[in-house]
């Protein structure tokens, strides 16, 4: 029976995250995914569709609010923690379950990341459930097909969440090839059944991509592997390492790495080896990717979760150093929560990740006062999504994407396909000293263009940014060109 302390830790963490979910304003990426939830499909330009359906489920319960957008995602994140705890308990008993629960509780990666509605949340749940199912399948003396089916379902759901879930499947396959006692699994139907089930679950996303010129697959391949940027590989690798030290906490991250290294040794138990191999393969892939282009620190979250399970199961007690590591991580999580509610660190708001969602509600109130039936457009998908979320009645807001990278808005109707001749268009653009390129591009489509006032995005007294509202009066009805969607640039 699982330890009460472990369940209590998970319960407290879930309550804290639900509370933060209601307090913290939506960050731009979340608002973008919320827009997806209003246009449900089997795929999207940037990612598979799972997060859109999760947000839709939450808003059916909590409405179009920050809590509604996030509540189901927080619960799914809790499922990820429970599955990790259950697997740790299978490996090392009740003490391991408690260690896993405390470690996840104390990671800023989970403390902050499992509050937000992003594709990483269902990905982590799928990974943890998949690892648990694979362990049950490998440990079953007979009739393990049901567990392989469960593993396939988890992998398929992971692929429906984020394409990098394929690394989980490849990691399992490599682990089954790496040791003699595991290779016999390839002479049984289980692994093949799991692959088939995963493929069937993922099939709607493949069909959507086929119908849309494989744009989502191509975008993510370029986004993750194509060389980009002027920074050198060494600085990118250091940045990736620094991100892990901050998101996992320095001591705990080092302890997890050491535990995974020991889990790869020949004498390590088979069940530990499989999870350690998955963690290693995922981490190695992103280390390789960082040699080619910048890698976001949160992309390694699946490797960290798998490594945490290995670390938790390694001992039947928690050492003083590990207690310090968990305590430090918990302090970092608490600091993030306080910083979001009452900023106390001397960080400029422009460089503070916790300030991303600030100021949009005030900007929307200003735009609401000017609307009077006008269409609304921006030139960035983040701005369009935030405005749509915060404007009264959540109207359609267009993203022109002039000079920017392609995104989901390029697959939706353009403003020129909706506006009628003579209509007014309010264009909300970052304030610049010269006439923005997006406004220059719109001039031939309007009878007149009026430069309006600047509205500041603020967190308290700090100015994060500024937007200027331009009025395009007398829409001429001429079509706007679509942004090409065959590249990620």
C-alpha positions, 0 to 999 in steps of 0.5 A: 500500500502506498505511503500516506505521506506520498499521497499527502504530498501529491495532494498538497501539490495538486491543490497549490497548482490549482490555486495558482492556475486560478491566480496566474494570468494566461501566458501567450502560448496558453492563450494560443492553445486556448484558441486551438480549443475553439477550432478543434481538429486532429492536428495543428501547425505547431503540435498535435491536438491533445492540449486543445481537447484538454483545454476545451474540457476544462473550459466546459467546466470552468469557463473561458477563464485562466482556471478553466483553461488549466484545471484539467491540465493540472489534474493530468499533471497529477496523474503523471506524478501518481504514475511516477510514484507507483512505478517508483514503489514497484522498484523500491517500495513505499520509501521510493514512492515517498521519495518520488513524490517529494522530488516532483513536488520540489522541482520548479519544472513541475511546480511551475510547468504543471500549472500551465496548460501546455503539451508537455503536461499530457506528454509527461502523463503519457510517459509515466503511464507508459513506463508503468505499463512496460514494467508491468508487461516485462514483469508479467509471467504470462498474458502480458499482452494487455499491458503492452496494449496499455503501453501502446495506448500511452505512447499513442496519447503521448504522440497526440500530445507532442511529437517528441513522444517518439523518443520514448518509444525508440528509447524502449526499443533500444533498451530491449535490444541492449541486454540479453535478458530483454532481447527475447521480448522481440520474439513475442508479440507484445512490443509489436502489438504496442507499436500497432496500437500507438500507430492507430491512436496516432493515425488521425494526426497523420491523416491531418498532416497528409491533408495539410502538406505535412506542415506540422511534421516538417515544422517540428523537424526544422524547429528541433534539428535544423541549424539556426542562430549565431550562438556557438554549440558550446554556449547552447550546451551550457545554456541547456545545462543551466536551464536544467540546474534551474528547473530541477534544482542544482543538487537534485539534478546532479543526484539524478544524473548519477543515479541514471548512470548507475542504472545503466551499469550491467549489474543494475536490475533490468527494470531500473535499466529500462527506465534509465535507458529511456532517460538517457536516450531522450537526454542524449537526443536533446544534447545533440539537438543543442549542438545544432540550435537552441533547445528549450530547457523544458524539452528535457522534462520527460528525461528528468521524470524518468531519471527521477523514478530511477533516483527515487528507487535507488535507496531505502532512505533519504540522505542528508544531502538529498534532504537538502536538495529537496528543500532547496527545490521546494524553496525555489518553487515557493519563490516562483509562486511568490514572484508571480503574485507579489514580485520581490526579485529585482528582475526587470519585468521584460526579462522575468518569465513570470510576467509574460501574462501581465498587462493583456487584460488592461490592453483588452479593455482599451481595445474594447473601448474602441471596437464599436463593431470593428474587426481586430488584428495583430501581427503576432499570434501571441498578441492575437490569442491574448487579445481574443481571450481577454476581449469581451465575448472573445471575438475572432482576432486575426494575426497578419503574420507579416514578416513573422514565422508561419503558425496556425493562424495561417490555416484559418480565415484571413481578415480579408476573407471576413471583412466587407467593403467599408468595414473598419479594422483595428490593428494592434501592433508593437509600438515602433518609432517608424511605421511598422511593416505590417501597417505598410502592407495594409495601406493599399487595402484601406481608404485611410490609416490613422495612427492611434494612441500607445497602450502600455503593458504593465505589471504593477508599475513596471512597463513590460511593453507597448502596443499602438492601435492603428485604425484602418478605415474603409476596407477596400475588399482586396485580398491579402496574400497568405503567409507561406507555411512550408518553412519554420522561418 
